[in-house]
Amino acid sequence: MVVAPSASQSPAWHAASSAVLGELAPEKALQLAFYRDLILTWNQKFNLTGLRTGEAVDSRLILESIRFLECIRGRIEQPLDGLSLIDIGSGAGIPGIPISILDPGVEVLMVEATGKKARFIQEVIAQLDLPNARVEQGRAEELARSSEHREAFDIAAARAVGPLSTLLELSLPFLKLGGKGFFPKGVLDTMEVSQAKAGSVELGANVAAILALPEIAGCPFTQVVVADKIEHIQAR
């Protein structure tokens, strides 16, 4: 059972969540606040994230995940219930954990290479009792070679800092035909976009849109690149 944490009175994401996703059920609000407190507690043991205050985690990680989920819902032309999502380089579970809480009909796999972070995600899943979420420790480029994961997901997300072409290369092999990849980015220059578009053709995909995001103070992500999987690709 999730117990209301002491710092959960008025988190930055609560009003935004109700505005963009509909009225937030009290249990979901408690789960998000409890998750925030777990991040802060584990952060005292090892460097889970560079954010050190509840306000920063609320606004940067949870609110960021809410607006990211809104973006996904806006581009997927069907209800998300029954769809599968892979979150690559999940770190502290962003955006996978908030999406698991807010959209319990989505099956979420979080991939994280660092053992301590993967164990943290597993602890969150257990404490919040999220049956639609799971985590695997490993590198995306290795997991993508397995038949269990290759072209097995409807949605892919990767928010790690890196060139857009790298994010596409890591993520697109996981997508089914007709699947969509979502990649939060900062300011994109023309060369980065051109290289990504050229590389996406070899990966059986098309860079379909670059969407502007509402600003969050201190958040580096101001856009989301959307890629459509349109062809099979050969195993590498």
VOPAGU-2260 file (C-alpha; in pm, 1 decimal, decimal comma):
REM VOPAGU-2260
SITE   aa  ch    i         X         Y         Z
SITE  MET   A    0       0,0       0,0       0,0
SITE  VAL   A    1     132,5     345,3     -92,4
SITE  VAL   A    2     141,1     589,3     198,1
SITE  ALA   A    3     116,7     963,2     134,8
SITE  PRO   A    4     464,4    1115,9     170,7
SITE  SER   A    5     515,7    1426,0     380,5
SITE  ALA   A    6     621,8    1645,9      88,8
SITE  SER   A    7     326,7    1574,9    -139,8
SITE  GLN   A    8      98,9    1873,3     -64,6
SITE  SER   A    9     122,8    2067,1    -391,4
SITE  PRO   A   10     368,8    1917,5    -640,3
SITE  ALA   A   11     443,3    2114,3    -955,7
SITE  TRP   A   12     302,6    1843,5   -1179,7
SITE  HIS   A   13     -40,6    1803,6   -1019,6
SITE  ALA   A   14    -227,0    2089,2   -1191,8
SITE  ALA   A   15     -45,4    2024,7   -1520,3
SITE  SER   A   16    -136,5    1657,0   -1511,3
SITE  SER   A   17    -505,0    1730,3   -1455,2
SITE  ALA   A   18    -500,9    1988,3   -1734,0
SITE  VAL   A   19    -339,8    1771,1   -2002,1
SITE  LEU   A   20    -435,7    1416,4   -1899,9
SITE  GLY   A   21    -767,4    1468,4   -1723,9
SITE  GLU   A   22    -851,2    1461,8   -1354,5
SITE  LEU   A   23    -577,3    1273,5   -1169,3
SITE  ALA   A   24    -701,4     997,4    -938,8
SITE  PRO   A   25    -581,7    1042,8    -578,1
SITE  GLU   A   26    -408,2     704,2    -580,6
SITE  LYS   A   27    -206,7     798,5    -889,1
SITE  ALA   A   28    -107,9    1131,6    -731,8
SITE  LEU   A   29      14,7     945,0    -423,2
SITE  GLN   A   30     209,8     698,6    -636,6
SITE  LEU   A   31     384,4     979,4    -824,1
SITE  ALA   A   32     467,3    1160,4    -500,2
SITE  PHE   A   33     592,0     838,9    -338,7
SITE  TYR   A   34     806,4     771,1    -645,0
SITE  ARG   A   35     954,7    1119,7    -612,0
SITE  ASP   A   36    1043,7    1046,5    -248,4
SITE  LEU   A   37    1202,5     713,7    -341,9
SITE  ILE   A   38    1425,7     896,5    -591,6
SITE  LEU   A   39    1537,5    1139,6    -321,3
SITE  THR   A   40    1601,4     860,7     -69,5
SITE  TRP   A   41    1805,7     646,1    -306,3
SITE  ASN   A   42    1991,3     952,9    -429,1
SITE  GLN   A   43    2151,1     973,8     -84,9
SITE  LYS   A   44    2310,9     630,9    -141,8
SITE  PHE   A   45    2440,0     676,1    -497,0
SITE  ASN   A   46    2413,8     917,7    -787,6
SITE  LEU   A   47    2075,0     820,4    -924,6
SITE  THR   A   48    2015,3    1170,8   -1064,3
SITE  GLY   A   49    2179,8    1510,5   -1031,8
SITE  LEU   A   50    1852,7    1659,0    -903,0
SITE  ARG   A   51    1862,7    1694,5    -524,4
SITE  THR   A   52    1532,7    1851,3    -420,2
SITE  GLY   A   53    1172,4    1739,9    -434,7
SITE  GLU   A   54    1080,4    2049,8    -631,6
SITE  ALA   A   55    1344,6    1973,0    -894,3
SITE  VAL   A   56    1236,5    1609,4    -930,5
SITE  ASP   A   57     870,3    1717,0    -949,3
SITE  SER   A   58     925,6    1975,5   -1220,5
SITE  ARG   A   59    1209,2    1821,3   -1418,4
SITE  LEU   A   60    1136,2    1449,0   -1413,7
SITE  ILE   A   61     770,1    1390,9   -1332,4
SITE  LEU   A   62     629,7    1695,6   -1510,5
SITE  GLU   A   63     858,3    1620,6   -1805,8
SITE  SER   A   64     716,0    1267,5   -1822,1
SITE  ILE   A   65     359,4    1401,2   -1811,2
SITE  ARG   A   66     410,8    1631,8   -2108,1
SITE  PHE   A   67     593,6    1349,6   -2289,1
SITE  LEU   A   68     297,2    1116,4   -2235,0
SITE  GLU   A   69      66,2    1388,1   -2365,7
SITE  CYS   A   70     282,5    1406,1   -2678,8
SITE  ILE   A   71     262,5    1027,3   -2728,3
SITE  ARG   A   72    -114,8    1027,0   -2685,5
SITE  GLY   A   73    -143,9    1306,5   -2938,5
SITE  ARG   A   74      43,6    1112,3   -3208,1
SITE  ILE   A   75     -88,5     758,6   -3154,8
SITE  GLU   A   76    -414,4     723,5   -3344,9
SITE  GLN   A   77    -573,2     477,6   -3102,6
SITE  PRO   A   78    -610,9     426,6   -2725,4
SITE  LEU   A   79    -283,8     327,5   -2560,5
SITE  ASP   A   80    -442,8      37,4   -2370,7
SITE  GLY   A   81    -290,4    -287,3   -2489,0
SITE  LEU   A   82      10,3    -124,4   -2654,6
SITE  SER   A   83     371,3    -189,2   -2555,6
SITE  LEU   A   84     637,8      74,7   -2487,1
SITE  ILE   A   85    1012,4      37,7   -2445,9
SITE  ASP   A   86    1198,5     307,1   -2251,9
SITE  ILE   A   87    1566,0     293,6   -2349,5
SITE  GLY   A   88    1825,0     427,4   -2105,5
SITE  SER   A   89    1558,8     472,9   -1840,2
SITE  GLY   A   90    1793,8     593,4   -1564,8
SITE  ALA   A   91    1575,5     653,9   -1260,2
SITE  GLY   A   92    1270,0     527,9   -1451,7
SITE  ILE   A   93    1191,7     835,2   -1660,1
SITE  PRO   A   94     956,3     837,4   -1841,7
SITE  GLY   A   95     869,7     469,3   -1791,9
SITE  ILE   A   96     755,4     477,6   -1428,4
SITE  PRO   A   97     523,2     781,5   -1458,9
SITE  ILE   A   98     378,0     638,8   -1781,4
SITE  SER   A   99     318,3     305,2   -1605,6
SITE  ILE   A  100     133,0     487,5   -1328,1
SITE  LEU   A  101     -70,2     722,3   -1545,8
SITE  ASP   A  102    -152,8     474,0   -1824,6
SITE  PRO   A  103    -180,1     130,8   -1658,8
SITE  GLY   A  104    -306,7     -28,9   -1981,5
SITE  VAL   A  105      33,9      19,0   -2147,1
SITE  GLU   A  106     295,1    -256,7   -2107,3
SITE  VAL   A  107     622,8     -79,1   -2026,7
SITE  LEU   A  108     972,5    -227,6   -2047,0
SITE  MET   A  109    1250,8      -8,7   -1910,9
SITE  VAL   A  110    1604,4     -83,5   -2029,8
SITE  GLU   A  111    1891,6      37,5   -1814,0
SITE  ALA   A  112    2259,0     -61,2   -1843,3
SITE  THR   A  113    2365,5      44,8   -1490,9
SITE  GLY   A  114    2296,3    -222,4   -1231,6
SITE  LYS   A  115    2217,7       9,5    -939,9
SITE  LYS   A  116    1969,6     208,2   -1144,7
SITE  ALA   A  117    1803,2    -108,1   -1274,4
SITE  ARG   A  118    1769,3    -233,1    -915,5
SITE  PHE   A  119    1615,7      98,9    -815,7
SITE  ILE   A  120    1357,5      70,5   -1092,5
SITE  GLN   A  121    1276,2    -284,5    -982,0
SITE  GLU   A  122    1228,9    -160,9    -623,8
SITE  VAL   A  123     992,3     113,2    -743,7
SITE  ILE   A  124     789,3    -138,0    -946,2
SITE  ALA   A  125     759,4    -363,2    -640,0
SITE  GLN   A  126     673,8     -89,0    -390,5
SITE  LEU   A  127     418,5      78,8    -617,3
SITE  ASP   A  128     278,7    -255,7    -735,6
SITE  LEU   A  129     296,3    -178,1   -1107,6
SITE  PRO   A  130     200,6    -500,9   -1288,2
SITE  ASN   A  131     234,8    -336,5   -1630,3
SITE  ALA   A  132     602,0    -239,7   -1575,8
SITE  ARG   A  133     925,4    -433,5   -1583,1
SITE  VAL   A  134    1295,9    -359,5   -1616,6
SITE  GLU   A  135    1586,6    -534,1   -1783,9
SITE  GLN   A  136    1948,8    -453,2   -1718,0
SITE  GLY   A  137    2147,8    -444,7   -2037,3
SITE  ARG   A  138    2260,3    -246,7   -2336,7
SITE  ALA   A  139    1998,3    -160,4   -2595,3
SITE  GLU   A  140    2214,4    -259,4   -2890,7
SITE  GLU   A  141    2253,1    -610,4   -2744,8
SITE  LEU   A  142    1889,6    -658,9   -2641,2
SITE  ALA   A  143    1774,0    -552,2   -2988,6
SITE  ARG   A  144    1937,9    -862,3   -3136,5
SITE  SER   A  145    1716,1   -1101,9   -2940,3
SITE  SER   A  146    1398,3   -1237,1   -3097,7
SITE  GLU   A  147    1206,1   -1148,2   -2780,6
SITE  HIS   A  148    1273,8    -777,5   -2822,5
SITE  ARG   A  149    1340,6    -713,7   -3191,2
SITE  GLU   A  150    1045,1    -545,5   -3363,4
SITE  ALA   A  151     830,5    -629,1   -3058,2
SITE  PHE   A  152     709,7    -286,9   -2938,9
SITE  ASP   A  153     451,4     -34,8   -3052,1
SITE  ILE   A  154     626,9     266,6   -2899,7
SITE  ALA   A  155     991,5     343,7   -2823,7
SITE  ALA   A  156    1123,8     629,5   -2611,6
SITE  ALA   A  157    1480,9     742,1   -2553,7
SITE  ARG   A  158    1559,8    1062,6   -2367,4
SITE  ALA   A  159    1933,4    1014,4   -2318,2
SITE  VAL   A  160    2152,9    1302,0   -2425,9
SITE  GLY   A  161    2320,7    1217,8   -2754,2
SITE  PRO   A  162    2298,2    1276,1   -3128,9
SITE  LEU   A  163    1954,3    1211,9   -3274,5
SITE  SER   A  164    2099,2     962,4   -3522,5
SITE  THR   A  165    2233,1     754,7   -3228,8
SITE  LEU   A  166    1896,5     755,7   -3052,7
SITE  LEU   A  167    1729,7     635,8   -3372,1
SITE  GLU   A  168    1984,4     360,9   -3425,5
SITE  LEU   A  169    1937,9     232,3   -3068,9
SITE  SER   A  170    1558,2     251,7   -3069,2
SITE  LEU   A  171    1418,2     171,3   -3412,8
SITE  PRO   A  172    1514,1    -199,3   -3415,5
SITE  PHE   A  173    1270,2    -251,1   -3125,3
SITE  LEU   A  174     969,1    -113,6   -3313,4
SITE  LYS   A  175     705,2    -313,1   -3496,0
SITE  LEU   A  176     600,9    -203,5   -3842,9
SITE  GLY   A  177     373,0      94,3   -3787,6
SITE  GLY   A  178     532,6     168,3   -3450,6
SITE  LYS   A  179     650,1     511,3   -3345,2
SITE  GLY   A  180     962,7     637,5   -3172,7
SITE  PHE   A  181     962,7     948,7   -2952,3
SITE  PHE   A  182    1286,1    1130,8   -2873,7
SITE  PRO   A  183    1299,7    1440,5   -2648,1
SITE  LYS   A  184    1572,6    1678,7   -2760,3
SITE  GLY   A  185    1699,7    2027,8   -2701,3
SITE  VAL   A  186    1767,6    2270,4   -2983,6
SITE  LEU   A  187    1836,2    2072,5   -3301,2
SITE  ASP   A  188    2066,1    2208,1   -3567,5
SITE  THR   A  189    2013,6    2144,9   -3937,5
SITE  MET   A  190    2305,6    1902,7   -3970,7
SITE  GLU   A  191    2188,7    1680,4   -3682,8
SITE  VAL   A  192    1841,1    1656,8   -3833,8
SITE  SER   A  193    1976,7    1586,2   -4183,4
SITE  GLN   A  194    2205,6    1310,4   -4058,8
SITE  ALA   A  195    1922,2    1153,9   -3860,1
SITE  LYS   A  196    1683,9    1160,0   -4156,9
SITE  ALA   A  197    1943,3     998,1   -4381,7
SITE  GLY   A  198    2022,8     730,4   -4124,8
SITE  SER   A  199    1656,9     656,6   -4053,6
SITE  VAL   A  200    1603,8     535,9   -4411,6
SITE  GLU   A  201    1855,1     253,0   -4354,9
SITE  LEU   A  202    1671,1     167,4   -4031,9
SITE  GLY   A  203    1338,2     130,2   -4206,7
SITE  ALA   A  204    1197,0     449,6   -4063,4
SITE  ASN   A  205    1095,0     802,4   -4144,6
SITE  VAL   A  206    1143,6    1112,1   -3928,4
SITE  ALA   A  207     780,9    1223,0   -3937,5
SITE  ALA   A  208     766,3    1530,7   -3714,2
SITE  ILE   A  209     954,1    1758,2   -3476,6
SITE  LEU   A  210     715,6    1885,0   -3209,8
SITE  ALA   A  211     765,7    2183,5   -2981,0
SITE  LEU   A  212     716,0    2122,1   -2608,1
SITE  PRO   A  213     588,0    2365,4   -2344,8
SITE  GLU   A  214     888,0    2501,8   -2156,2
SITE  ILE   A  215     983,6    2376,1   -1810,9
SITE  ALA   A  216    1232,5    2590,3   -1619,6
SITE  GLY   A  217    1578,3    2433,6   -1635,8
SITE  CYS   A  218    1469,0    2143,8   -1858,3
SITE  PRO   A  219    1694,5    2087,2   -2161,3
SITE  PHE   A  220    1423,3    1915,9   -2365,0
SITE  THR   A  221    1225,2    2160,7   -2578,0
SITE  GLN   A  222    1126,2    1936,4   -2870,8
SITE  VAL   A  223    1021,4    1579,8   -2942,4
SITE  VAL   A  224    1128,4    1407,1   -3262,1
SITE  VAL   A  225     877,0    1148,5   -3386,3
SITE  ALA   A  226     988,4     865,0   -3614,6
SITE  ASP   A  227     762,5     611,3   -3789,9
SITE  LYS   A  228     875,5     252,7   -3851,7
SITE  ILE   A  229     778,0     177,5   -4211,5
SITE  GLU   A  230     997,4    -118,1   -4315,5
SITE  HIS   A  231    1169,7    -420,1   -4163,9
SITE  ILE   A  232    1544,1    -394,5   -4114,2
SITE  GLN   A  233    1800,1    -672,4   -4127,5
SITE  ALA   A  234    1949,3    -801,5   -3801,6
SITE  ARG   A  235    2294,5    -664,6   -3728,4
